Amino acid sequence: MLERFEPTHRDLARVSEAVAVRGASLRRLVSSLARLSTALAAKRVQAVQLVDSSSRVFGALAPEEESISRAVGDLPATLEQTTATLGKVQTFAATLGPAATNLLPAARALPAADQALATLSKPSAPIVEHQIRPFVVAARPLVRNLRPAAVHLASAAPNLDKAFVVLNHLLNLVGYNPGGTQHGYLWWLAWLDHNARTLFSIQDANGVYRPLFLQASCATLAQIASSIKGGEALLNLTPILTDLQLCPKQAAADIRDYRSYQRHQLSAHAPRALGGSAPAPKAPFLPTLPTG
């Protein structure tokens, strides 16, 4: 039968060995428990009050368990927002330092600015008191009379706004410059002004007359002269059409026709035999000019 208790004896032997090894620690534990029990016995009233207070605190916290759980659940998001805000505050603080340093010269100049303002205010005070203030007092009746006009002007303001918007668009259109080789309307208006001043800059005793500039090719002038009988002489085109440098083709044809005309006139007015017919009348010179 004693063999059955052998495992128990072995365990008790191991416990005894462990207690023997930890004997000093156990003595300190027993001594500490003894001092704790002595202290609790001495502070029994305070211990009872602590237990009662703890009971009341936990009793008050028990109905608020749901709110406490919700607050604990919201705490991570609150901490994240606090962290982000602190990061922004750190950025603001990093910017505020140099900004404050740059403001130091302005802050140092404030006393001088205050002194200058005081120097300005002293001579300005009589002006405000004796000139501006009486003017304001005298202008108050006029301002009251302006109230009806201001009311009607406010009624017309929407239409005025639209009119000024259209006028602004017109001015933008006139002032637009496309750039490059193209010119805006302002450039052409200046050019028109230049032409207008040139147009009205010539006058004589009879008044202002307009200069006229005509441009045509030699073929066009020859066609005009040929379409009107005697048009070359009437329109004074002969100096142009007989100039070999300006119109070489028409000048050559004009000279050739004139020489043929001279020969014809000489043969027509040659001396006649006695009893012959009278000479033919002299025909006008009408050259045939090329128009191509």
C-alpha positions as a Markdown table, in Angstrom:
| # | Residue | x | y | z |
|---|---|---|---|---|
| 1 | Met | 0.0 | 0.0 | 0.0 |
| 2 | Leu | 2.9 | 2.4 | 0.7 |
| 3 | Glu | 3.9 | 2.0 | -2.9 |
| 4 | Arg | 0.8 | 3.8 | -4.0 |
| 5 | Phe | 1.9 | 7.0 | -2.2 |
| 6 | Glu | 5.4 | 6.9 | -3.8 |
| 7 | Pro | 4.5 | 9.5 | -6.6 |
| 8 | Thr | 3.0 | 11.7 | -3.9 |
| 9 | His | 6.2 | 11.4 | -1.8 |
| 10 | Arg | 8.3 | 12.2 | -4.9 |
| 11 | Asp | 6.2 | 15.4 | -5.5 |
| 12 | Leu | 6.4 | 16.4 | -1.9 |
| 13 | Ala | 10.2 | 15.8 | -2.0 |
| 14 | Arg | 10.5 | 18.1 | -5.0 |
| 15 | Val | 8.3 | 20.7 | -3.3 |
| 16 | Ser | 10.5 | 20.5 | -0.1 |
| 17 | Glu | 13.6 | 20.9 | -2.2 |
| 18 | Ala | 12.1 | 23.9 | -4.0 |
| 19 | Val | 11.1 | 25.4 | -0.7 |
| 20 | Ala | 14.5 | 24.8 | 0.7 |
| 21 | Val | 16.1 | 26.6 | -2.4 |
| 22 | Arg | 13.6 | 29.5 | -2.1 |
| 23 | Gly | 13.7 | 29.6 | 1.7 |
| 24 | Ala | 15.1 | 33.1 | 1.8 |
| 25 | Ser | 12.5 | 34.4 | -0.7 |
| 26 | Leu | 9.7 | 32.8 | 1.2 |
| 27 | Arg | 11.0 | 34.3 | 4.5 |
| 28 | Arg | 10.9 | 37.7 | 2.8 |
| 29 | Leu | 7.4 | 37.0 | 1.4 |
| 30 | Val | 6.2 | 36.0 | 4.8 |
| 31 | Ser | 7.8 | 39.1 | 6.4 |
| 32 | Ser | 6.2 | 41.3 | 3.7 |
| 33 | Leu | 2.8 | 39.8 | 4.2 |
| 34 | Ala | 3.1 | 40.2 | 7.9 |
| 35 | Arg | 4.0 | 43.9 | 7.5 |
| 36 | Leu | 1.2 | 44.4 | 5.0 |
| 37 | Ser | -1.3 | 42.7 | 7.4 |
| 38 | Thr | 0.0 | 44.9 | 10.2 |
| 39 | Ala | -0.3 | 48.1 | 8.0 |
| 40 | Leu | -3.8 | 47.1 | 6.9 |
| 41 | Ala | -4.8 | 46.5 | 10.5 |
| 42 | Ala | -3.5 | 49.9 | 11.4 |
| 43 | Lys | -5.4 | 51.5 | 8.4 |
| 44 | Arg | -8.5 | 49.5 | 8.6 |
| 45 | Val | -10.8 | 52.5 | 8.5 |
| 46 | Gln | -9.1 | 53.9 | 5.4 |
| 47 | Ala | -9.1 | 50.5 | 3.8 |
| 48 | Val | -12.9 | 50.2 | 4.4 |
| 49 | Gln | -13.3 | 53.7 | 2.9 |
| 50 | Leu | -11.2 | 52.8 | -0.1 |
| 51 | Val | -13.3 | 49.7 | -0.7 |
| 52 | Asp | -16.5 | 51.7 | -0.3 |
| 53 | Ser | -15.3 | 54.5 | -2.7 |
| 54 | Ser | -14.2 | 51.9 | -5.2 |
| 55 | Ser | -17.6 | 50.3 | -5.0 |
| 56 | Arg | -19.4 | 53.6 | -5.6 |
| 57 | Val | -17.1 | 54.5 | -8.5 |
| 58 | Phe | -17.6 | 51.1 | -10.2 |
| 59 | Gly | -21.3 | 51.4 | -9.5 |
| 60 | Ala | -21.4 | 54.8 | -11.2 |
| 61 | Leu | -19.4 | 53.5 | -14.2 |
| 62 | Ala | -21.6 | 50.4 | -14.7 |
| 63 | Pro | -24.6 | 52.3 | -16.2 |
| 64 | Glu | -22.2 | 54.2 | -18.5 |
| 65 | Glu | -20.7 | 51.1 | -19.9 |
| 66 | Glu | -22.1 | 51.7 | -23.4 |
| 67 | Ser | -20.9 | 55.3 | -23.5 |
| 68 | Ile | -17.5 | 54.3 | -22.2 |
| 69 | Ser | -17.3 | 51.6 | -24.9 |
| 70 | Arg | -18.3 | 54.2 | -27.5 |
| 71 | Ala | -15.7 | 56.6 | -26.3 |
| 72 | Val | -13.1 | 53.9 | -26.3 |
| 73 | Gly | -14.2 | 53.0 | -29.9 |
| 74 | Asp | -13.9 | 56.7 | -31.0 |
| 75 | Leu | -10.5 | 57.1 | -29.4 |
| 76 | Pro | -8.4 | 55.7 | -32.3 |
| 77 | Ala | -10.0 | 58.1 | -34.8 |
| 78 | Thr | -9.5 | 60.9 | -32.4 |
| 79 | Leu | -5.9 | 60.0 | -31.9 |
| 80 | Glu | -5.4 | 59.9 | -35.7 |
| 81 | Gln | -7.0 | 63.3 | -36.1 |
| 82 | Thr | -4.9 | 64.6 | -33.3 |
| 83 | Thr | -1.7 | 63.2 | -35.0 |
| 84 | Ala | -2.7 | 64.8 | -38.3 |
| 85 | Thr | -3.4 | 68.2 | -36.6 |
| 86 | Leu | -0.1 | 68.1 | -34.8 |
| 87 | Gly | 1.6 | 67.4 | -38.1 |
| 88 | Lys | 0.0 | 70.5 | -39.6 |
| 89 | Val | 0.8 | 72.5 | -36.5 |
| 90 | Gln | 4.4 | 71.4 | -37.0 |
| 91 | Thr | 4.4 | 72.7 | -40.6 |
| 92 | Phe | 2.8 | 75.9 | -39.4 |
| 93 | Ala | 5.4 | 76.2 | -36.7 |
| 94 | Ala | 8.2 | 75.6 | -39.2 |
| 95 | Thr | 6.8 | 78.4 | -41.4 |
| 96 | Leu | 6.0 | 80.7 | -38.5 |
| 97 | Gly | 9.6 | 80.8 | -37.4 |
| 98 | Pro | 11.1 | 82.4 | -40.6 |
| 99 | Ala | 8.0 | 84.6 | -41.0 |
| 100 | Ala | 8.4 | 86.0 | -37.5 |
| 101 | Thr | 12.1 | 86.5 | -38.2 |
| 102 | Asn | 11.3 | 88.5 | -41.4 |
| 103 | Leu | 8.7 | 90.6 | -39.4 |
| 104 | Leu | 11.4 | 91.7 | -36.9 |
| 105 | Pro | 12.6 | 94.6 | -39.1 |
| 106 | Ala | 9.0 | 95.8 | -39.5 |
| 107 | Ala | 8.5 | 95.5 | -35.7 |
| 108 | Arg | 11.7 | 97.5 | -35.1 |
| 109 | Ala | 10.5 | 100.2 | -37.5 |
| 110 | Leu | 7.1 | 100.6 | -35.7 |
| 111 | Pro | 8.4 | 103.1 | -33.1 |
| 112 | Ala | 9.7 | 105.3 | -35.9 |
| 113 | Ala | 6.5 | 104.9 | -37.8 |
| 114 | Asp | 4.5 | 105.9 | -34.8 |
| 115 | Gln | 6.6 | 108.9 | -34.3 |
| 116 | Ala | 6.2 | 109.9 | -38.0 |
| 117 | Leu | 2.4 | 109.4 | -37.7 |
| 118 | Ala | 2.3 | 111.6 | -34.6 |
| 119 | Thr | 4.3 | 114.2 | -36.5 |
| 120 | Leu | 1.8 | 114.0 | -39.4 |
| 121 | Ser | -1.3 | 114.0 | -37.1 |
| 122 | Lys | -0.4 | 117.2 | -35.2 |
| 123 | Pro | -0.5 | 119.5 | -38.2 |
| 124 | Ser | -3.4 | 117.5 | -39.8 |
| 125 | Ala | -5.7 | 117.8 | -36.8 |
| 126 | Pro | -6.6 | 121.5 | -37.4 |
| 127 | Ile | -7.4 | 120.7 | -41.0 |
| 128 | Val | -9.8 | 117.9 | -40.0 |
| 129 | Glu | -11.4 | 120.0 | -37.3 |
| 130 | His | -11.7 | 123.3 | -39.1 |
| 131 | Gln | -12.1 | 122.2 | -42.8 |
| 132 | Ile | -13.1 | 118.6 | -43.3 |
| 133 | Arg | -15.6 | 118.5 | -40.5 |
| 134 | Pro | -17.5 | 121.7 | -41.5 |
| 135 | Phe | -17.5 | 120.4 | -45.1 |
| 136 | Val | -19.1 | 117.1 | -44.0 |
| 137 | Val | -21.7 | 119.0 | -41.9 |
| 138 | Ala | -22.5 | 121.3 | -44.9 |
| 139 | Ala | -22.7 | 118.4 | -47.3 |
| 140 | Arg | -25.2 | 116.4 | -45.3 |
| 141 | Pro | -28.3 | 118.1 | -46.7 |
| 142 | Leu | -27.1 | 117.6 | -50.2 |
| 143 | Val | -26.5 | 113.9 | -49.5 |
| 144 | Arg | -30.0 | 113.6 | -48.2 |
| 145 | Asn | -31.3 | 115.2 | -51.4 |
| 146 | Leu | -29.3 | 112.7 | -53.4 |
| 147 | Arg | -31.2 | 109.7 | -51.9 |
| 148 | Pro | -34.1 | 109.7 | -54.4 |
| 149 | Ala | -31.7 | 110.0 | -57.3 |
| 150 | Ala | -29.6 | 107.2 | -55.9 |
| 151 | Val | -32.8 | 105.0 | -55.6 |
| 152 | His | -33.7 | 105.6 | -59.3 |
| 153 | Leu | -30.1 | 105.0 | -60.3 |
| 154 | Ala | -30.1 | 101.7 | -58.4 |
| 155 | Ser | -33.2 | 100.7 | -60.4 |
| 156 | Ala | -31.4 | 101.6 | -63.7 |
| 157 | Ala | -28.2 | 99.9 | -62.6 |
| 158 | Pro | -28.9 | 96.4 | -64.0 |
| 159 | Asn | -29.4 | 98.0 | -67.5 |
| 160 | Leu | -26.3 | 100.1 | -67.0 |
| 161 | Asp | -24.4 | 97.0 | -66.1 |
| 162 | Lys | -25.4 | 95.2 | -69.3 |
| 163 | Ala | -24.5 | 98.3 | -71.3 |
| 164 | Phe | -21.1 | 98.5 | -69.8 |
| 165 | Val | -20.6 | 94.8 | -70.3 |
| 166 | Val | -21.3 | 95.3 | -74.0 |
| 167 | Leu | -19.1 | 98.3 | -74.1 |
| 168 | Asn | -16.3 | 96.4 | -72.4 |
| 169 | His | -16.7 | 93.6 | -75.0 |
| 170 | Leu | -16.5 | 96.2 | -77.8 |
| 171 | Leu | -13.3 | 97.8 | -76.3 |
| 172 | Asn | -11.8 | 94.3 | -76.0 |
| 173 | Leu | -12.6 | 93.6 | -79.6 |
| 174 | Val | -11.1 | 96.9 | -80.7 |
| 175 | Gly | -8.0 | 96.5 | -78.6 |
| 176 | Tyr | -7.3 | 92.9 | -79.5 |
| 177 | Asn | -4.0 | 92.4 | -81.4 |
| 178 | Pro | -3.8 | 89.1 | -83.3 |
| 179 | Gly | 0.0 | 89.4 | -83.5 |
| 180 | Gly | 2.3 | 88.3 | -86.3 |
| 181 | Thr | 1.7 | 90.1 | -89.6 |
| 182 | Gln | -2.0 | 90.8 | -88.8 |
| 183 | His | -3.0 | 94.1 | -87.2 |
| 184 | Gly | -5.8 | 94.9 | -84.8 |
| 185 | Tyr | -8.6 | 97.5 | -85.2 |
| 186 | Leu | -6.6 | 100.1 | -83.2 |
| 187 | Trp | -3.8 | 99.9 | -85.9 |
| 188 | Trp | -6.3 | 100.4 | -88.7 |
| 189 | Leu | -8.0 | 103.3 | -86.8 |
| 190 | Ala | -4.6 | 105.0 | -86.5 |
| 191 | Trp | -4.1 | 104.4 | -90.3 |
| 192 | Leu | -7.5 | 105.8 | -91.0 |
| 193 | Asp | -6.7 | 108.9 | -89.0 |
| 194 | His | -3.5 | 109.3 | -90.9 |
| 195 | Asn | -5.3 | 109.0 | -94.2 |
| 196 | Ala | -8.0 | 111.4 | -93.1 |
| 197 | Arg | -5.5 | 114.0 | -92.1 |
| 198 | Thr | -3.7 | 113.6 | -95.5 |
| 199 | Leu | -7.1 | 113.9 | -97.3 |
| 200 | Phe | -8.0 | 117.2 | -95.6 |
| 201 | Ser | -4.5 | 118.7 | -95.5 |
| 202 | Ile | -4.5 | 120.4 | -99.0 |
| 203 | Gln | -6.4 | 123.6 | -99.7 |
| 204 | Asp | -6.3 | 126.8 | -101.6 |
| 205 | Ala | -8.2 | 130.1 | -101.6 |
| 206 | Asn | -11.4 | 128.3 | -102.6 |
| 207 | Gly | -11.2 | 125.9 | -99.7 |
| 208 | Val | -10.2 | 122.3 | -99.1 |
| 209 | Tyr | -9.8 | 120.0 | -102.1 |
| 210 | Arg | -9.1 | 116.3 | -102.1 |
| 211 | Pro | -6.0 | 114.8 | -103.6 |
| 212 | Leu | -6.7 | 112.0 | -106.1 |
| 213 | Phe | -4.3 | 109.2 | -107.0 |
| 214 | Leu | -5.2 | 107.0 | -110.0 |
| 215 | Gln | -3.2 | 104.0 | -111.0 |
| 216 | Ala | -3.6 | 102.1 | -114.3 |
| 217 | Ser | -1.5 | 100.0 | -116.7 |
| 218 | Cys | -0.4 | 101.3 | -120.1 |
| 219 | Ala | -2.8 | 98.9 | -121.8 |
| 220 | Thr | -5.7 | 100.3 | -119.7 |
| 221 | Leu | -4.7 | 103.9 | -120.6 |
| 222 | Ala | -4.4 | 102.9 | -124.3 |
| 223 | Gln | -7.9 | 101.3 | -124.2 |
| 224 | Ile | -9.4 | 104.4 | -122.6 |
| 225 | Ala | -7.7 | 106.7 | -125.2 |
| 226 | Ser | -8.9 | 104.4 | -128.0 |
| 227 | Ser | -12.5 | 104.2 | -126.8 |
| 228 | Ile | -13.0 | 108.0 | -126.7 |
| 229 | Lys | -12.4 | 109.9 | -129.9 |
| 230 | Gly | -9.5 | 112.3 | -129.2 |
| 231 | Gly | -9.3 | 110.9 | -125.7 |
| 232 | Glu | -5.5 | 110.9 | -125.6 |
| 233 | Ala | -5.4 | 114.6 | -126.0 |
| 234 | Leu | -8.4 | 115.4 | -123.9 |
| 235 | Leu | -7.2 | 113.3 | -121.0 |
| 236 | Asn | -3.6 | 114.5 | -121.4 |
| 237 | Leu | -2.4 | 110.9 | -121.8 |
| 238 | Thr | 0.1 | 111.8 | -124.6 |
| 239 | Pro | 3.1 | 112.4 | -122.3 |
| 240 | Ile | 2.6 | 109.0 | -120.8 |
| 241 | Leu | 1.7 | 106.9 | -123.8 |
| 242 | Thr | 4.6 | 108.4 | -125.9 |
| 243 | Asp | 7.3 | 107.8 | -123.2 |
| 244 | Leu | 9.4 | 104.8 | -124.3 |
| 245 | Gln | 10.5 | 104.1 | -120.7 |
| 246 | Leu | 6.9 | 104.1 | -119.2 |
| 247 | Cys | 5.0 | 102.5 | -122.1 |
| 248 | Pro | 7.4 | 101.2 | -124.7 |
| 249 | Lys | 4.9 | 99.3 | -126.7 |
| 250 | Gln | 2.3 | 102.1 | -126.9 |
| 251 | Ala | 5.0 | 104.7 | -127.5 |
| 252 | Ala | 6.4 | 102.8 | -130.4 |
| 253 | Ala | 3.0 | 102.4 | -132.0 |
| 254 | Asp | 2.2 | 106.1 | -131.4 |
| 255 | Ile | 5.5 | 107.2 | -133.0 |
| 256 | Arg | 4.9 | 104.8 | -136.0 |
| 257 | Asp | 1.4 | 106.1 | -136.5 |
| 258 | Tyr | 2.5 | 109.7 | -136.3 |
| 259 | Arg | 5.2 | 109.2 | -138.9 |
| 260 | Ser | 2.6 | 107.5 | -141.2 |
| 261 | Tyr | 0.3 | 110.4 | -140.5 |
| 262 | Gln | 3.0 | 112.9 | -141.5 |
| 263 | Arg | 3.7 | 111.1 | -144.7 |
| 264 | His | 0.0 | 111.0 | -145.6 |
| 265 | Gln | -0.4 | 114.7 | -144.9 |
| 266 | Leu | 2.6 | 115.5 | -147.1 |
| 267 | Ser | 1.3 | 113.5 | -150.0 |
| 268 | Ala | -2.2 | 114.9 | -149.6 |
| 269 | His | -1.0 | 118.6 | -149.7 |
| 270 | Ala | 1.6 | 118.3 | -152.5 |
| 271 | Pro | 1.3 | 121.0 | -155.2 |
| 272 | Arg | -1.4 | 120.2 | -157.8 |
| 273 | Ala | -1.2 | 120.9 | -161.6 |
| 274 | Leu | -3.1 | 123.9 | -162.9 |
| 275 | Gly | -6.8 | 123.1 | -163.1 |
| 276 | Gly | -6.5 | 120.4 | -160.5 |
| 277 | Ser | -8.8 | 119.9 | -157.5 |
| 278 | Ala | -8.2 | 121.7 | -154.2 |
| 279 | Pro | -6.2 | 119.8 | -151.5 |
| 280 | Ala | -8.1 | 117.7 | -149.1 |
| 281 | Pro | -8.7 | 119.1 | -145.6 |
| 282 | Lys | -6.2 | 118.2 | -142.9 |
| 283 | Ala | -7.5 | 115.2 | -140.9 |
| 284 | Pro | -6.8 | 115.0 | -137.1 |
| 285 | Phe | -4.1 | 112.6 | -135.9 |
| 286 | Leu | -5.7 | 109.5 | -134.2 |
| 287 | Pro | -3.2 | 106.8 | -133.6 |
| 288 | Thr | -4.1 | 103.2 | -133.1 |
| 289 | Leu | -2.5 | 102.0 | -129.9 |
| 290 | Pro | -2.1 | 98.4 | -128.7 |
| 291 | Thr | -4.3 | 97.5 | -125.8 |
| 292 | Gly | -2.9 | 94.1 | -125.1 |
